[in-house]
Amino acid sequence: MTGPPRYKLIIAIVISALGAIIVLQNFQSVDTMVFFWRMTLPHIALLGIVFGCGIALGSVLTVMWYRRQWVSGGAT
């Protein structure tokens, strides 16, 4: 089988499902300060943004790590 092992796929699905459950349980509005901006947005939006940024950052770092391993010949 090519691609990631099956257990990694299952772990990714479980983490994604838990993230979705946590996000869907938080509908109240919260005040958020980003530098000098004050925003009021639903907690679901804030958690969704943070969760999405974490997934994107993790994916980018994983690709960079694999690329570095490939360029260096697989040595750690």
MOPAC internal coordinates of N, CA, C and O (Angstrom, degrees):
PM7 1SCF
backbone

  N    0.0000 0     0.00 0     0.00 0    0    0    0
  C    1.4445 1     0.00 0     0.00 0    1    0    0
  C    1.5249 1   108.85 1     0.00 0    2    1    0
  O    1.2310 1   120.10 1   -52.24 1    3    2    1
  N    1.3016 1   117.41 1   127.76 1    3    2    1
  C    1.4571 1   120.40 1   177.43 1    5    3    2
  C    1.5198 1   109.00 1   -90.51 1    6    5    3
  O    1.2310 1   120.86 1   -18.95 1    7    6    5
  N    1.3234 1   115.96 1   161.05 1    7    6    5
  C    1.4586 1   120.26 1  -179.06 1    9    7    6
  C    1.5161 1   110.81 1    95.03 1   10    9    7
  O    1.2310 1   121.12 1     8.25 1   11   10    9
  N    1.3297 1   115.47 1  -171.75 1   11   10    9
  C    1.4661 1   118.58 1  -178.04 1   13   11   10
  C    1.5240 1   111.30 1   -69.22 1   14   13   11
  O    1.2310 1   120.81 1   -27.14 1   15   14   13
  N    1.3342 1   116.05 1   152.86 1   15   14   13
  C    1.4630 1   119.18 1   177.22 1   17   15   14
  C    1.5306 1   111.00 1   -61.44 1   18   17   15
  O    1.2310 1   121.06 1   -22.79 1   19   18   17
  N    1.3101 1   115.57 1   157.21 1   19   18   17
  C    1.4660 1   121.73 1  -175.13 1   21   19   18
  C    1.5350 1   112.09 1   -61.73 1   22   21   19
  O    1.2310 1   119.51 1   143.07 1   23   22   21
  N    1.3390 1   118.53 1   -36.93 1   23   22   21
  C    1.4574 1   119.98 1  -178.38 1   25   23   22
  C    1.5267 1   111.50 1   -66.09 1   26   25   23
  O    1.2310 1   119.43 1   147.69 1   27   26   25
  N    1.3201 1   118.70 1   -32.31 1   27   26   25
  C    1.4571 1   121.01 1   177.51 1   29   27   26
  C    1.5225 1   110.65 1   -67.94 1   30   29   27
  O    1.2310 1   120.57 1   142.26 1   31   30   29
  N    1.3156 1   116.52 1   -37.74 1   31   30   29
  C    1.4593 1   120.74 1   177.15 1   33   31   30
  C    1.5233 1   110.35 1   -64.86 1   34   33   31
  O    1.2310 1   120.13 1   138.05 1   35   34   33
  N    1.3237 1   117.36 1   -41.95 1   35   34   33
  C    1.4620 1   121.13 1   179.07 1   37   35   34
  C    1.5308 1   110.50 1   -64.67 1   38   37   35
  O    1.2310 1   120.14 1   137.83 1   39   38   37
  N    1.3235 1   117.34 1   -42.17 1   39   38   37
  C    1.4670 1   121.20 1   178.24 1   41   39   38
  C    1.5194 1   110.33 1   -62.83 1   42   41   39
  O    1.2310 1   119.94 1   137.67 1   43   42   41
  N    1.3235 1   117.73 1   -42.33 1   43   42   41
  C    1.4672 1   121.36 1   178.90 1   45   43   42
  C    1.5238 1   110.85 1   -63.22 1   46   45   43
  O    1.2310 1   119.87 1   139.33 1   47   46   45
  N    1.3216 1   117.85 1   -40.67 1   47   46   45
  C    1.4603 1   120.99 1   179.20 1   49   47   46
  C    1.5279 1   110.23 1   -65.85 1   50   49   47
  O    1.2310 1   119.89 1   137.35 1   51   50   49
  N    1.3299 1   117.81 1   -42.65 1   51   50   49
  C    1.4641 1   121.30 1   179.87 1   53   51   50
  C    1.5230 1   110.74 1   -63.49 1   54   53   51
  O    1.2310 1   120.13 1   134.61 1   55   54   53
  N    1.3298 1   117.35 1   -45.39 1   55   54   53
  C    1.4666 1   120.79 1   179.45 1   57   55   54
  C    1.5242 1   110.56 1   -63.57 1   58   57   55
  O    1.2310 1   120.06 1   138.44 1   59   58   57
  N    1.3130 1   117.49 1   -41.56 1   59   58   57
  C    1.4668 1   120.75 1   178.00 1   61   59   58
  C    1.5256 1   111.12 1   -63.83 1   62   61   59
  O    1.2310 1   120.25 1   138.36 1   63   62   61
  N    1.3206 1   117.13 1   -41.64 1   63   62   61
  C    1.4632 1   120.34 1   179.21 1   65   63   62
  C    1.5245 1   110.94 1   -64.78 1   66   65   63
  O    1.2310 1   119.89 1   137.22 1   67   66   65
  N    1.3352 1   117.82 1   -42.78 1   67   66   65
  C    1.4620 1   120.81 1   177.82 1   69   67   66
  C    1.5249 1   111.20 1   -63.75 1   70   69   67
  O    1.2310 1   120.33 1   139.46 1   71   70   69
  N    1.3226 1   116.98 1   -40.54 1   71   70   69
  C    1.4629 1   120.54 1   176.71 1   73   71   70
  C    1.5133 1   111.40 1   -62.12 1   74   73   71
  O    1.2310 1   120.12 1   137.71 1   75   74   73
  N    1.3305 1   117.38 1   -42.29 1   75   74   73
  C    1.4664 1   121.05 1   178.82 1   77   75   74
  C    1.5238 1   110.83 1   -64.83 1   78   77   75
  O    1.2310 1   119.82 1   139.62 1   79   78   77
  N    1.3318 1   117.96 1   -40.38 1   79   78   77
  C    1.4677 1   121.18 1   178.78 1   81   79   78
  C    1.5227 1   110.54 1   -62.87 1   82   81   79
  O    1.2310 1   120.38 1   134.53 1   83   82   81
  N    1.3244 1   116.87 1   -45.47 1   83   82   81
  C    1.4667 1   120.73 1  -179.97 1   85   83   82
  C    1.5214 1   110.62 1   -62.51 1   86   85   83
  O    1.2310 1   120.13 1   136.77 1   87   86   85
  N    1.3235 1   117.36 1   -43.23 1   87   86   85
  C    1.4615 1   120.93 1  -179.68 1   89   87   86
  C    1.5228 1   110.35 1   -64.61 1   90   89   87
  O    1.2310 1   119.71 1   136.28 1   91   90   89
  N    1.3160 1   118.15 1   -43.72 1   91   90   89
  C    1.4636 1   121.27 1  -176.13 1   93   91   90
  C    1.5283 1   113.05 1   -70.17 1   94   93   91
  O    1.2310 1   119.29 1   164.04 1   95   94   93
  N    1.3207 1   118.96 1   -15.96 1   95   94   93
  C    1.4568 1   121.18 1   179.12 1   97   95   94
  C    1.5208 1   112.98 1   -87.16 1   98   97   95
  O    1.2310 1   119.13 1   176.51 1   99   98   97
  N    1.3129 1   119.27 1    -3.49 1   99   98   97
  C    1.4630 1   122.07 1  -172.99 1  101   99   98
  C    1.5230 1   110.70 1  -121.09 1  102  101   99
  O    1.2310 1   120.82 1   -88.39 1  103  102  101
  N    1.3320 1   116.04 1    91.61 1  103  102  101
  C    1.4652 1   120.59 1  -178.49 1  105  103  102
  C    1.5300 1   113.43 1  -106.10 1  106  105  103
  O    1.2310 1   118.47 1   172.79 1  107  106  105
  N    1.3396 1   120.52 1    -7.21 1  107  106  105
  C    1.4576 1   121.25 1  -177.57 1  109  107  106
  C    1.5252 1   110.64 1   -71.60 1  110  109  107
  O    1.2310 1   120.91 1   -23.90 1  111  110  109
  N    1.3382 1   115.86 1   156.10 1  111  110  109
  C    1.4690 1   120.85 1   179.59 1  113  111  110
  C    1.5229 1   110.05 1   -83.74 1  114  113  111
  O    1.2310 1   120.82 1   -34.72 1  115  114  113
  N    1.3136 1   116.04 1   145.28 1  115  114  113
  C    1.4615 1   121.67 1   178.33 1  117  115  114
  C    1.5204 1   108.73 1  -133.03 1  118  117  115
  O    1.2310 1   120.75 1   -30.03 1  119  118  117
  N    1.3416 1   116.18 1   149.97 1  119  118  117
  C    1.4619 1   121.65 1   173.54 1  121  119  118
  C    1.5137 1   108.07 1   -87.29 1  122  121  119
  O    1.2310 1   120.70 1   -48.23 1  123  122  121
  N    1.3109 1   116.27 1   131.77 1  123  122  121
  C    1.4565 1   121.84 1  -177.91 1  125  123  122
  C    1.5188 1   109.14 1  -127.77 1  126  125  123
  O    1.2310 1   120.76 1   -48.34 1  127  126  125
  N    1.3360 1   116.15 1   131.66 1  127  126  125
  C    1.4637 1   120.93 1   175.97 1  129  127  126
  C    1.5221 1   108.22 1  -107.45 1  130  129  127
  O    1.2310 1   120.57 1   -57.06 1  131  130  129
  N    1.3235 1   116.52 1   122.94 1  131  130  129
  C    1.4567 1   122.70 1   173.96 1  133  131  130
  C    1.5218 1   105.93 1  -120.14 1  134  133  131
  O    1.2310 1   120.99 1   -73.90 1  135  134  133
  N    1.3130 1   115.71 1   106.10 1  135  134  133
  C    1.4601 1   123.01 1  -172.19 1  137  135  134
  C    1.5253 1   109.00 1    54.00 1  138  137  135
  O    1.2310 1   119.01 1    70.09 1  139  138  137
  N    1.3328 1   119.48 1  -109.91 1  139  138  137
  C    1.4553 1   121.29 1  -177.84 1  141  139  138
  C    1.5195 1   112.26 1  -104.53 1  142  141  139
  O    1.2310 1   119.59 1  -173.63 1  143  142  141
  N    1.2964 1   118.39 1     6.37 1  143  142  141
  C    1.4619 1   122.19 1   179.76 1  145  143  142
  C    1.5126 1   109.95 1   -97.70 1  146  145  143
  O    1.2310 1   120.95 1   -44.56 1  147  146  145
  N    1.3083 1   115.79 1   135.44 1  147  146  145
  C    1.4667 1   120.90 1   174.30 1  149  147  146
  C    1.5212 1   106.95 1  -112.17 1  150  149  147
  O    1.2310 1   121.23 1   -56.09 1  151  150  149
  N    1.3171 1   115.25 1   123.91 1  151  150  149
  C    1.4598 1   120.56 1  -179.24 1  153  151  150
  C    1.5166 1   108.87 1  -124.44 1  154  153  151
  O    1.2310 1   120.98 1   -35.56 1  155  154  153
  N    1.3205 1   115.73 1   144.44 1  155  154  153
  C    1.4509 1   121.35 1   170.28 1  157  155  154
  C    1.5122 1   106.70 1  -113.46 1  158  157  155
  O    1.2310 1   120.95 1   -62.72 1  159  158  157
  N    1.3143 1   115.78 1   117.28 1  159  158  157
  C    1.4520 1   120.00 1  -179.39 1  161  159  158
  C    1.5152 1   108.94 1  -143.59 1  162  161  159
  O    1.2310 1   120.06 1   -20.90 1  163  162  161
  N    1.3128 1   117.49 1   159.10 1  163  162  161
  C    1.4624 1   119.45 1   178.55 1  165  163  162
  C    1.5283 1   110.89 1   -62.07 1  166  165  163
  O    1.2310 1   121.32 1   -36.73 1  167  166  165
  N    1.3040 1   115.09 1   143.27 1  167  166  165
  C    1.4629 1   120.79 1   179.51 1  169  167  166
  C    1.5321 1   110.75 1   -58.38 1  170  169  167
  O    1.2310 1   120.54 1   147.81 1  171  170  169
  N    1.3337 1   116.56 1   -32.19 1  171  170  169
  C    1.4638 1   120.96 1   178.57 1  173  171  170
  C    1.5313 1   110.85 1   -60.61 1  174  173  171
  O    1.2310 1   120.50 1   140.33 1  175  174  173
  N    1.3376 1   116.66 1   -39.67 1  175  174  173
  C    1.4695 1   120.07 1   179.64 1  177  175  174
  C    1.5245 1   110.79 1   -68.21 1  178  177  175
  O    1.2310 1   120.73 1   136.48 1  179  178  177
  N    1.3307 1   116.21 1   -43.52 1  179  178  177
  C    1.4613 1   120.11 1   179.99 1  181  179  178
  C    1.5290 1   111.34 1   -62.92 1  182  181  179
  O    1.2310 1   120.46 1   134.10 1  183  182  181
  N    1.3339 1   116.74 1   -45.90 1  183  182  181
  C    1.4613 1   119.55 1   178.41 1  185  183  182
  C    1.5233 1   111.87 1   -65.45 1  186  185  183
  O    1.2310 1   120.30 1   141.76 1  187  186  185
  N    1.3193 1   117.03 1   -38.24 1  187  186  185
  C    1.4582 1   120.49 1   177.66 1  189  187  186
  C    1.5222 1   112.28 1   -63.28 1  190  189  187
  O    1.2310 1   120.77 1   138.90 1  191  190  189
  N    1.3322 1   116.13 1   -41.10 1  191  190  189
  C    1.4701 1   120.50 1   178.75 1  193  191  190
  C    1.5269 1   110.03 1   -64.79 1  194  193  191
  O    1.2310 1   120.30 1   133.31 1  195  194  193
  N    1.3218 1   117.03 1   -46.69 1  195  194  193
  C    1.4678 1   120.74 1  -179.10 1  197  195  194
  C    1.5292 1   110.49 1   -64.49 1  198  197  195
  O    1.2310 1   120.29 1   137.12 1  199  198  197
  N    1.3320 1   117.04 1   -42.88 1  199  198  197
  C    1.4639 1   121.50 1   179.42 1  201  199  198
  C    1.5320 1   110.43 1   -62.66 1  202  201  199
  O    1.2310 1   120.43 1   135.31 1  203  202  201
  N    1.3317 1   116.79 1   -44.69 1  203  202  201
  C    1.4651 1   120.77 1   178.81 1  205  203  202
  C    1.5220 1   112.45 1   -63.89 1  206  205  203
  O    1.2310 1   120.64 1   138.91 1  207  206  205
  N    1.3388 1   116.38 1   -41.09 1  207  206  205
  C    1.4659 1   119.94 1   177.79 1  209  207  206
  C    1.5264 1   111.00 1   -64.39 1  210  209  207
  O    1.2310 1   120.35 1   142.38 1  211  210  209
  N    1.3225 1   116.93 1   -37.62 1  211  210  209
  C    1.4622 1   120.33 1   178.06 1  213  211  210
  C    1.5210 1   111.97 1   -65.21 1  214  213  211
  O    1.2310 1   120.48 1   138.48 1  215  214  213
  N    1.3301 1   116.70 1   -41.52 1  215  214  213
  C    1.4645 1   120.20 1   177.58 1  217  215  214
  C    1.5238 1   110.45 1   -65.18 1  218  217  215
  O    1.2310 1   120.41 1   136.13 1  219  218  217
  N    1.3362 1   116.83 1   -43.87 1  219  218  217
  C    1.4612 1   120.37 1  -179.97 1  221  219  218
  C    1.5313 1   111.00 1   -63.33 1  222  221  219
  O    1.2310 1   120.17 1   134.47 1  223  222  221
  N    1.3305 1   117.29 1   -45.53 1  223  222  221
  C    1.4623 1   120.80 1  -179.70 1  225  223  222
  C    1.5289 1   110.98 1   -64.19 1  226  225  223
  O    1.2310 1   120.34 1   137.80 1  227  226  225
  N    1.3213 1   116.95 1   -42.20 1  227  226  225
  C    1.4617 1   120.24 1   177.62 1  229  227  226
  C    1.5157 1   112.27 1   -62.36 1  230  229  227
  O    1.2310 1   120.46 1   140.35 1  231  230  229
  N    1.3330 1   116.73 1   -39.65 1  231  230  229
  C    1.4615 1   120.48 1   178.61 1  233  231  230
  C    1.5236 1   111.26 1   -66.11 1  234  233  231
  O    1.2310 1   120.67 1   135.31 1  235  234  233
  N    1.3326 1   116.32 1   -44.69 1  235  234  233
  C    1.4680 1   120.01 1   179.95 1  237  235  234
  C    1.5218 1   110.55 1   -62.50 1  238  237  235
  O    1.2310 1   120.12 1   134.84 1  239  238  237
  N    1.3282 1   117.37 1   -45.16 1  239  238  237
  C    1.4589 1   119.91 1  -179.63 1  241  239  238
  C    1.5248 1   111.82 1   -65.25 1  242  241  239
  O    1.2310 1   120.18 1   143.82 1  243  242  241
  N    1.3302 1   117.27 1   -36.18 1  243  242  241
  C    1.4618 1   120.47 1   177.41 1  245  243  242
  C    1.5207 1   110.95 1   -64.92 1  246  245  243
  O    1.2310 1   120.33 1   135.70 1  247  246  245
  N    1.3279 1   116.97 1   -44.30 1  247  246  245
  C    1.4669 1   120.57 1   178.73 1  249  247  246
  C    1.5284 1   110.08 1   -63.09 1  250  249  247
  O    1.2310 1   120.45 1   137.36 1  251  250  249
  N    1.3327 1   116.75 1   -42.64 1  251  250  249
  C    1.4645 1   119.49 1   178.98 1  253  251  250
  C    1.5222 1   110.81 1   -62.67 1  254  253  251
  O    1.2310 1   119.84 1   139.29 1  255  254  253
  N    1.3363 1   117.90 1   -40.71 1  255  254  253
  C    1.4560 1   121.30 1  -179.71 1  257  255  254
  C    1.5212 1   110.87 1   -65.50 1  258  257  255
  O    1.2310 1   120.26 1   135.10 1  259  258  257
  N    1.3479 1   117.11 1   -44.90 1  259  258  257
  C    1.4626 1   120.12 1   178.42 1  261  259  258
  C    1.5260 1   111.55 1   -64.14 1  262  261  259
  O    1.2310 1   120.25 1   141.04 1  263  262  261
  N    1.3227 1   117.13 1   -38.96 1  263  262  261
  C    1.4621 1   120.57 1   178.57 1  265  263  262
  C    1.5222 1   110.36 1   -64.09 1  266  265  263
  O    1.2310 1   120.35 1   138.66 1  267  266  265
  N    1.3426 1   116.93 1   -41.34 1  267  266  265
  C    1.4707 1   120.34 1   178.46 1  269  267  266
  C    1.5178 1   110.64 1   -64.71 1  270  269  267
  O    1.2310 1   120.17 1   140.84 1  271  270  269
  N    1.3290 1   117.28 1   -39.16 1  271  270  269
  C    1.4620 1   121.00 1   177.38 1  273  271  270
  C    1.5216 1   110.89 1   -63.98 1  274  273  271
  O    1.2310 1   120.46 1   140.04 1  275  274  273
  N    1.3334 1   116.73 1   -39.96 1  275  274  273
  C    1.4615 1   121.45 1  -178.50 1  277  275  274
  C    1.5252 1   110.18 1   -67.83 1  278  277  275
  O    1.2310 1   119.92 1   137.57 1  279  278  277
  N    1.3446 1   117.76 1   -42.43 1  279  278  277
  C    1.4686 1   121.24 1  -178.21 1  281  279  278
  C    1.5234 1   110.32 1   -67.94 1  282  281  279
  O    1.2310 1   119.80 1   143.32 1  283  282  281
  N    1.3430 1   118.00 1   -36.68 1  283  282  281
  C    1.4649 1   120.34 1  -177.60 1  285  283  282
  C    1.5231 1   112.05 1   -84.19 1  286  285  283
  O    1.2310 1   119.58 1  -175.44 1  287  286  285
  N    1.2975 1   118.41 1     4.56 1  287  286  285
  C    1.4570 1   120.49 1   176.50 1  289  287  286
  C    1.5144 1   113.82 1    85.99 1  290  289  287
  O    1.2310 1   119.91 1  -164.99 1  291  290  289
  N    1.3236 1   117.77 1    15.01 1  291  290  289
  C    1.4534 1   120.64 1   177.05 1  293  291  290
  C    1.5044 1   114.87 1    88.17 1  294  293  291
  O    1.2310 1   119.47 1   178.57 1  295  294  293
  N    1.3262 1   118.62 1    -1.43 1  295  294  293
  C    1.4623 1   120.75 1   178.48 1  297  295  294
  C    1.5081 1   109.46 1   -76.13 1  298  297  295
  O    1.2310 1   120.69 1   -36.35 1  299  298  297
  N    1.3243 1   116.28 1   143.65 1  299  298  297
  C    1.4570 1   119.86 1  -179.23 1  301  299  298
  C    1.5035 1   111.34 1   -93.08 1  302  301  299
  O    1.2310 1   120.10 1   180.00 1  303  302  301

